[in-house]
Every structure is written in C-alpha cells, then in structure tokens.
C-alpha cells in the first residue's frame, strides 16, 4: 500500500501472485474512486452497523424492534386469510343473558344446546373459551336437572366429539374439580389431547400480546394451547413435540428461541364475524329462520363485547394510531385466539432473517450510510437519514406484505442514527481543532522555541477554566445589539489581560463565555493553583467593577467559573499565516459542565477533584477551598463527580 496516497501501486500489484493480482485489481480500482474522507466515513458507518448488530440480541433492542414492528403490522392493514371466512365468533353477550334470563354461571344447558346445533350444522371444530371457576362446583343449581345443569354440557361435548374446552395453566392445581369433570365428559371417557387446552395468553415484557406459547408441561404432562388444539381438529392433524420442536400433521411450526409463535394478525379489532349466542339459540329452537351456514366452520364461543378479558396488541400501540384503530382499543382474548388460529390454519408464519444476516445487512447499510454522510453538511445529512429511515420502514412493510418476512427495524434504524451521530461528531471534533482560539503571546513564544511553523499535537496534563456571565441571555434580550457588543468588549477588556498575565491561554470566546487553558503551550508550574488563583481574580475584578457594569445597565452582574484538570491534546492548526491554538480532550467538556453546575449549587467557583488534590497554599491567597466534596452527576455523565466550592474573601 502506497503510504503517500493510500493507493495500491502498480509495482506492488505486479509483485504479487498473478491470481491475487487479477482478483484485487477490480477492488483496488473501485476503492480508489473514493477519497479518504469517504472511506473513513464508510469505515465508521460499518463499525456502527457492527455495534448495533451485536446489540440486536439484547432485551432492549428486541423490545425496540417489537415496538417498531407493531407499526409494520398496523400499516399493512388486513392480510389475505383463508381462515377468515371459516372462523366464526359467538359472543355470550348481555343480550344472550337477558334472553335466557339467568347469570353466566348457569348457562351450561344453553351452551350444550348451542353445541348440539353447531354439530348438527356440521361445524368442523368448536372451541368454548369460557372457564368455570373451581368454586362453582358448590352451587346447587349446577346439579343434574337444575337450572344450570352442568352435566348437559358434558353430554353435548361427548356427542359432538370435536369440541375444545378451555383450561387455565396453574401451578398449584393438581386435580380437576367435579364441575370440570362434568363439562369434560369426553375427556373422561375417550380422552384426546384436544379435549382440554389452556387459554392463557403470553404477554411480552411491555404487556403486549405478540407471541404465544403453544404447549405446556407445567403439570408433568403435555397440554396444547387452545388455538393449536382447534387447528388440529380443523385440519384432522396431530400435534407432536420432539426435542423442543413442534409439528402439526408433519408440518413444522417455526417458533422463536422461547418456543413461542409470533401471531400474524389478520387485521385489527373486529376482523372476524361475530354472532350473539342469542341468535344461535333462537335458530336452534326454531324461533328464527336458520340462515347461518356453519358447514366446515371453526366456531369459538366466548365473551367478546364488554368482557374484562382484553389485552394490548400491536393495534393498541399509541405510536401507530392510524387506520381507524383507537390508540386505547384493546382486543378480547377470544378474538386473539382467533388470530392465532388463523396464523396456524393459513400457515402464515412470520419469517425472520438469521442473526448473521441481520448483522451483515447492518454493516453493509452502515458503510453505505457513513460514506454518503461523509461529504454532506449536517442538514443534508439529517435529511438523508430521515429519508433512509422512511424508506427502510416502507421496505419492511412491503416485504412483510409480500413474503410475511420480518426484517429488523430496530438494528437498522439505530445503525442509521448512530452513523449520523458518529459522522458529524467526528467532523465536529475536526472542525473544533481548526477554530481560531486567540492570538496569544504564549503561543508565539512556544512556536519560536520549537523552530517550526506549527505545534504538532501533544499529549499534556492541563487545567481548563470556563467562565460565563450569569443572566446574560435575559439581559441581552432587552438591549440592542450595539449595547450588547459594547458591554462584552468592556467585560473582555477587564478579564483577558488578567488571564494572560497569569500564563493562561484564552482559546475561545463562546458568546459571553471564555475557555482558558493553563500549562500549554508553555509549562506553568502549579498550573492547578494558578488556574484557581485566576478564577478567584476573575470573581474579584467583576465585583470591583460594579460601577462599570451599572453604566451598561447590567447591575449586580455576576459570573460563574468551572475548573477541571486532565489529559488533552494541544497543538496548532491552520497555515503559517493564520494559526490557532487549541486543546482536545474530555476535560474541556468537564470544565464546561462544572461551570454550568454553579447555577444549581448557587456558587461562583467550582473545581473538580483532580484540580483540588494538588493545590498548595500561597502568601496573599485570595480564596478558600471547602474540604467536603459535593457529589454531583454532571449533565451528560453517568457517574458521580466530586466538586469543591472555592469562596472569595470579601
């Protein structure tokens, strides 16, 4: 590799193996089309993609991806489903209870009547998503020949032979109460895996239902999930679990690492046909013409309208309140069972890219993103990032519609955001090195001593001082631009000579604030103490110049000072006729944040622990430093900093 221009030279290629030469030449020609800035941007972008890809399996990123994929499901709208025309919901609603004139606990005879009717109408499978509490076995009305005769339900279930009854997974129940035995007469006489199935819904960490556990071994025996049992009846198939893999009728059901199936919703709430149980009973009793066709239908009986068994699904996500779905509209448990059943029946399984493919995609897109951002300004780069964000979402929606394939949203979008931030943070740091700080005698002396036209970057421990005027923004908003500039010039005329006389180098004017470094470029013995001396002198001169500030209509003007010590890189940038001196390092940010903390602490000078630890007293010292640290979490930091107040003798 030619170090001068970063290109592979012809001589080097000729010296290589001919086969390698032929394979590398196109790559070299392609890379050489781009400048070093673009290549560096691509490298940063690829690194961002690698980082986000590796973080993609963390709980935080998985949660973010689930949240974003809710939007894809909502934006897709209703999907084509063969099950949608076969699945029918029957609601045990208030009209039904008013019609039969009895409470919910006593509807076993009416349920038996409905099951007999649906069986007569050749329904393919019937699911009863109603669970009778264990306590109900003590009710006398449930005994034979009473109002709520529960044995009739068992007879109807046994006769139909294609009914799935609801069960609940509980860790403490080891025996079935008598009432369940009455209901599940078929399970007692000719037990089948589909007779009793659990209806517990699986919720994610944010209490949304997106995936569902399909079998359970909680009680020492395998139990199927409610929708899976109905699918087995509807397709005349058998569910088998071997080595943690589920198959139905020989077809494998793709599950995630937690053995859960992602629900491919047919649509939002109300996607399935719903009839009242009252209507079914009236037709069964001949009170109404039998116009409903249940041949080969899969019927779910449960409480739907007005039930308290409701859950959050992607359609309840507040971020994607479009398509007519209210942001707080929850979905009844029975309807969610219908969506899960449709996913199984249609075999509309949601596919996902393997982890390595997502990682590779993130690296490639990150590299492209970084290369594109390398030569854009911040606003064009932001526009590109927003457009790319929208385009990737559109690609995810179209891919999901066409192939039921779930592309990773969280990793890719986070890669784009991080690539944008990294690209322009890196460029901001580069620009900072080129900013003009000040024409300083100390810099001139250092340049003369070095015998060069520049000071190369050098690692050094320095003390950085930030000073800022309190209330300047409010004051300037009520004064003209001319008044503001006159005041600032008067203020800087007071403090800049004081700073330079103590060996400080004023590197930046930041509006009404200044940044000063000590111990660079010239060595300053005890630079920590000198910096604190300077801070005290600044406070003192501001106090003594009260009449000057009053003349500019800025009574009681005060400043805040922050001081921090640490490692930085110092040096000059520019051309020989225009050189600026600057310092790069985290300590400059610390000093600025410490200065801002004066507002919260109601102090004038705050210094960090590194500055205080080597302070030495001197004759005529104007200040005193407190001995007990103030434990403060600075803005933008995730750790506690030890700060000390410096007070000025009045």
N, C-alpha and C positions, 0 to 999 in steps of 0.2 A: 504494500500500500504506500503510495507516494505521500509523505507527511506534509508536503508543501501545499498540495491542493486537494488531498483526500480522495484521489482517483487511482485506480489500478493502472499502472503504466504498461505500455505495450511490451517493454523489455521483460517485466515481471511475468506477464502472461505467457510470453514465448518460452520463458524458462520453465514454466510449469508443464505438467503432464498434458499431452495433446487432448486427451479426452476431457480432462478437467477444464482445459482452455476452452473447448467447444461449449461446455455446459455453463461456464462462468461468464463468458463474453456477453450473452444477452442480458444477464442480470447486472453486470457492470455498466453496460450501456444504459440500461433502464435507470439505475441508481444515479448515474452521473448526469441525468437530465435535471435532477433536482439539486438545489443549493443546500448548503449545510444547515441553514435555518429550518428548511422544510424537513430535512432528515432528522434533525433534532426534535422537531415537533412531532413527527411520526413516532419516534422512539418514546417520547413522553406519553403520547396517546396510547401506544401499545402497553406501556407499563401500567397506565391507569386501567386499561382493559384487563390486564393480568390480575391486578389487585382486586378489582370488582368481581372477576370470575372466581377467584379463590374465596372471596367472601360470600359468594352466591349461596352456599350451603348453610350459612349461619341462620339462626332463627330470625334475626332482624331482617335480613334480606329476603328470606322466604315469606315473612309476613308482609313486607313491602310489595313483593311480587304478587301475592294473593290479592292484596288491596287494589293494585293496578289492574290485575286481570278481571276483577269484578266489572270494571268498565268495559272490557272487551266483550264480556257476556251480555251486558246491557245493550251496548252499541250494536251487537249482532242482530238483536231482535229475535223473533221466533224462528226456530230451526225446523226443517222438514222432518217429520216423525211419523212412522207407520203406527206407532203405539198410540199417538194422539187420538186417532179415530177409534181405537179399541178400548182405551182406558176410560171408565166412567166412574164418577164420584157420586156417592149417595150420602146426603147430609142429614144427620139426625138433628134437625134444627128446632126452633121454638114452635113452628107450625106443626111439626110432627108430634111434639109433646102435647100441644093443645088438642090435636086431633085424637090421639089415643087416651088423653086425659089421665096421664099417670107420669110419675117422675122418671128420670133417667135410669135409676137403679132397677126399675121393674119392667124394662122393655124387652126382656128375653123372649117372651112369646111372639112379640111383633117382629123381632129380628129373625126368629125361626120362620115366621110366615113369609118374610121377605126372601130368605134364603131358599125356601121351597119354591117360591115364584121364580126367582132368578135361575134356579136349577131347571125348572120347567121350561124356561125360555132359552135354555142351552147356553148359559154363560160359561165361558171356558174356565174361569177361576174367580173365586170370591174371597176378598180379604176383609176381615172385620177388625178395623182399627179402633176398637173400643176395649178398654181394660176394666174389668170389675175388681174393685178393691177387695183385699183379703177379708176385710171386716164385714163385707156384705153377707158372708155365709151365716151370720147370726140373725138375719132378717127373716121372720116367719113367712112373709109374703113371697119368698123365693122358693118355698117348698112346693111339692107336687100339688097340682090342682088349685093353687092360689093365684093371686093377681099377677105376680111376677115369676111364675113357674119357670125356673132355670133349666129344668130337665128337658123342656121342649127344644131349647137351643141345641142341646147335645144330640137329640134325636135328628134334628134337621141337618146338623153338620155331618152326622154319620151317614145319613141318607144321601146327601149331595156328594160327598167324597172328594170335593175339590175346594174346600174352604180352609183358609189360613186364619187362625185366631191369634190375637195379639198377646204378647207376653212382655214382661219387663225383666231386664237383667238386674238382679240384686245379689249382693254377696252373702247376705245373711239368710235368705230363704232356702231351705233345704228340702221342703216338702210342699206339695201342692195342697191348697185348702179344698174342702169339699166342693165349693162353687166352681172352681176351675175344672174339677173332675166332671161335674155335670155338663159344663159347656163343652169339654173336650172328650166327648164320649168316643169318638172315632180314635183319638189318641190312646184311649184306654183299651179299646177292642182290637183295632188294627193300626197300631202306631206307624206313622210315617214322619220323616224329617220335616215335612212341610206343614204338619198339623199345628204346631205352636212355633211362632217365630217372634223374635224380640223386635220392638218398635223404637227402642232408644235411638235417638239421633246423635250423631257425632259432631261436636262443635269444635271449631278451631279456638286458638287462644284468645281471639277477639270476640268469641261467642257467635261467630257466623257459621252457618252450615254450608260447607263447600264440598266436603268429602264424607264418606260413610263407611264405617266398619261393616263387613258383610258376614262375618261369622264370629262366634264366641265360644270359648272353652272355660268360661268362668266357673261353671258348676261341675267340672270334671267330664263333661260330655259336649260334643259339638252341637251348637244351635245356630240355625240360619237366621239371617236378617229378614224382616217382613217382606220387603220388595223382592229380595232374592228368592224367597220361597214362592211368591206369586209368579215370578218369571219361570221357575221350574215347572209349576203346574201349567202355565200358559203354553210352554214350548215342549211339554212332555219330556223334560230332561232331568238329569240328576246332577246335583252339585257335589263335587268332590274336592277335598283339601288334602294335598300331599306336599310335604316339605315346605309348608307355608305358601304354596301356590294354589289358587282357586281356579277350577274349571267347571263349566256347566255344559253338559251334553258333549263333552270332549273339546269344547272351545275354551281357550284360556282367557280369564278375566284379568286385564292389566291393573295391578294395584301398585300403590306407592310403597316407599320403604316402611311405612307403618301399617301396611296391609289394608289400606283404605282405597276406595274407588272415588275418583273425582266425578261429581254429578254434572252431567251435561244437560242443563235445564232446557226444556222445550221452549219456554218463554217465561214471562213474568207471572205474577199472581193472576189467577183466573184463566190459565191456558187450557184447562181441561173442562169438559162438560160436567155440570153438577146438577143433580136432581134431588129434590126433597124426598125423604123416606115416606112422607105422607102420600106423595104421588104414586110411589111403588105399591103401598098398601091399598090405596083406592083401586088401582088396577088389579091387584091380586084378589080383592074382594068383589070385583065386578061393579064397583061404584063409578068407574070411569073407563072409557074405551081404552083397550090395550094397544096404544100406538107406538110404544117404545120397543125397539128391537135390541135385544141383548144377546143375540146369537154370536158366539165366539168372543164375547166381550170380557174384559178383565175389570171386575167391579170392586171398588173399595168403599166400604161403609165406615163412616166416622163422623165426628163433629167437625164442621168446617167453618160455617159462618157463626161468629160470636163465641168461638171457642177460646179458651185461655192457652191452649197448646199451640202457640205461634212462635216462630223463630226468625232470626235475621238471615237473609240470603243475599247474594250479590245485588239483588234488586232493591235492597234496603240500604245500600251504601250511599251515604249523603253526598259523596264526591261526584256521583254519576246520576243525578236526579234528572234524567231525560227520558224521552219515550213514553211519558204519561205515567210513570211509576212514582208514587209519592215517596219521599225520602224516608218516611217512617212506616211504610207499609210492610208488615211482616207477613210471613207465609204460614198457613196452618200445617201442622205436622203431617196430616193425611195427604195434603197436596204435595208436600216434599217427597213423601213415599211414592207418589205417582210419577214425579220427575225421575226419581231413582229407578223405578220400574221401567220407565221409557228408555232410560240410558242402557239398561240391561237388555231389554227386548229389542231395541233398534241396533244393539251392538255399536252404539255411537260413543265409543270410548275416546276420551281426550288423550291424545298422544303428547309426549314431551321429548325434546331433544336430550340426548345424554349429556352428562356434566361436561365431558371433554369437548363436545361440540359447542356448547354454550360458551365455554372458556375460549375456544379458538375464535368463535364469532366475535366475542368481546374484544379480543386482542386485535383482530383484523379491523373491526369498525373503529376501535380506539385509535389505531395507527392512522387510518384514513381521516378521522376527525382531527387528530393532532396536526397532521400535515396540512389540512385545509385551514386550520386556525392560525398556523404559523405566520402567515403573511396578511392576516386581517387585523383591522383595529378592533377595539373592544366592542363597538356597537354592531359592526357587521358580523363579528364572531358570535355575539349574542343572538342575532337574527338567524344565523346558520344553525345554532344549537336549537333554537325554538322550532325551526322548520324541520330539522332532523328528528326532533322529539315527536312532532306531529306525524311525520312520515312513518316512523317506526311503529307508532300506535296503529296507523292505518294498515301497515303490512301485517301486524299481528291480528287485526280484526279480519282482514281478507283471508289470511292463512287459516284462521280458526273457522271461518265460514266454509271455506272450500275443502279443507282437509281434517277438520277437528283437531288441528295441531296447535299446541300451546307453546308459543315462543316466549322466551324470558323477557319480561318488560323491565323488571327492577334492575337487573345487572346491566343491561344495555343502556337504559336511560341514566343510571348512575355513572356509567362509564363516560357518557357524553358530558354530563355535568362536571365530573371530575376533570376530564380532559380540558374543558373550557377553563375551569378554575386554575388548573396547573399551568396551562399555556400562558394565561395572562398574568398569573402571579410571577412566573419565571420572567416574563417580559417586563413586568413592573419592577422587579428587582434589578434587571439590567438597566432600565431607564433611570432608576434611583442612583446608580453608580455614575450616571452621566449628568446628573443635575448639578447645576452650579451652586456651590455652598457659600464660599466667600473668598475674597482676595485677602489673604492673611499674611502678615509678616512671618509668622511661624512656618507657613508652608514655603514661602520664598527662601527662608534660611535652610530648610531641610532640602529643597531642590538644589540649592547651591552646594551644600555639603555632599550630596550624592554624586554631583558631577554629571547628572543626566537631565534630560528634559521631562522626565516623569518619575513618579514614585510608584514602583511596582507594588502590587497587592502584598500586604504584610500582615501576618497574624500578630495581634498585640492585645494586652490587657489594658483597657482604658476605662475611664469614668465618664459617663454621659449625663449631661444635665439638660432637662427640659424645663422651660419656664413659659407660663401662659397667663394672660390677663383675665381676671375674673369679671364676668358680666360684660365682656366686650361686645358680644353679639347683640345683646339687648341695647347697649348704648349706641352702637353704630347704626342700628335700625332707626334711631330717632335723630340722626345727624346726617349732614350732607357728605358726599364723597370727599369734598375738599377738607372738611373738618376732620374726617377720619384719617386722611393721609397726613395732615399736619400733626395730629395727635400722635400717630405712630412714629413719625420722624422724630418728634420730641422725645418719645419714650425710648426709642432705639438709641438716640443720641446720649441718653443718660446711662444705659446699661452696656452698650457694646464696648466703649473704652474700658469700662470696669472689667469686663470679661477678658479682653485681650491683655490687659495689664497683668493678669494673673496666669497667663500662659494658656488660656482656653482658646480653642479654635471654633468660631461660630460657623457651622457648616450649612445651616439652613435658616431662612426666615419662613415660618409657617403661619402666614396671616399675622396675628398678633403674638405668636409664639416664636421661640428660638430653640435651636438644638446646638449644644456645645459639647465638644469632647476635650478631655484632658489626657495628657501622656501620648499624644500623637499629633503631628509627626515628630515633634521634639519630645525628648524624655522630660517628664515633670516629676521630680521626687515627691513622694507622699501625695500623689495626684488625688487620692480619695479625700484627704483633709483639705487640699486646695479647692477641690470642687465644692465641698460643703462650705468652706470659707466664702467662696464666690456666691453660693446660694444665699448665705446669710447677708452678704454685702448687697445683693440684689434686693432683698426684702428691706434692708435698711435704707437704701437710696430711694426706693419707692415711697417709704414712709416719710422721709425727709423732704420729698419733692411734692408734698401735698398742694402747696400753692400753685405749682406748675400745672398739675392735673386739674385743679379748680379753674384755672384760666382757660382750659379747653373744655369746661363744662363736664368734667368727669370727677366729681367729688368722691372722696373715700375710695379711690382706685386701689385695688389690691391685685397681687399676683400669686400664683401657686408654682412651686418648684418641686420637681422629682429628680432624684439622683440614683443611678444604678451603675454597678461595676461588673465587667465581664470581658470575655474574648470577642474581638471583632476583627474584620479585615479592613485595613485602611490603605488608601492609595489615591492617586490622581487619575482622572480620565479626561479625554479631550485631545486637542492638538497643542503643539508647543506654544501657540499664541493665545490659547484660551484653555486653561487647566482649572479644573475644580477638584477640591479635596473632599473625600467622603469616607464614611465608615459603614461597614456592613456587618450585621450580626443581630442576634436576638436581644441583646442587651439594650439596643436603641428602642425597640418596641417596649421593653420592660420599663425603661425610664419614662416613656410617654404615658404608659398606663399608670405608673406610680404617680406621676404629676396629676393625672385626672382623678386619682383617688382622694386628693386633697378636698375635693368638693364633698365627698361622703364623710370623710373623717373630720371636716371642719378644721383643717390645719393649713399651714402655709408652706412648710417644707417636710417632705417625706423622703427617706433614703432606704435602700434595701439592705439586707443582712450582709451582703458581700462588701458594701461600702463601709458599713459601720465597724466590721471586725478588725480593721487595721487603722482606725482613726487614732491619732495621737493629739494630746492637748498641746497648745502653744500659748506663749505670752500674748496678752491682749486679745484673747479669743472672744469673739462676739456672741457665741452661741453655746447652747447646751443641748445634749442629745439624751433622750429618755433611754432608760435601761430595759424597760419591759417592752417586748415586741407587740405589735398589733398584727394579729393573724387575719389576713385579708386574701380573698380569692379575686385576683385581678381579672378584669374583663378579657375574655378570650383565652383564659388559662384554666386548666383542670386541676391545679394544685394550689395549696395554700402558700402564700408568700409572707415572710416576716418583715414587716416595715417598722421604721422607727421615726418618731417625730423629732424634728430639730426646732427648738424655740430660740427666739432672739431676745437678748436682754434689752429691756425698754429704757 
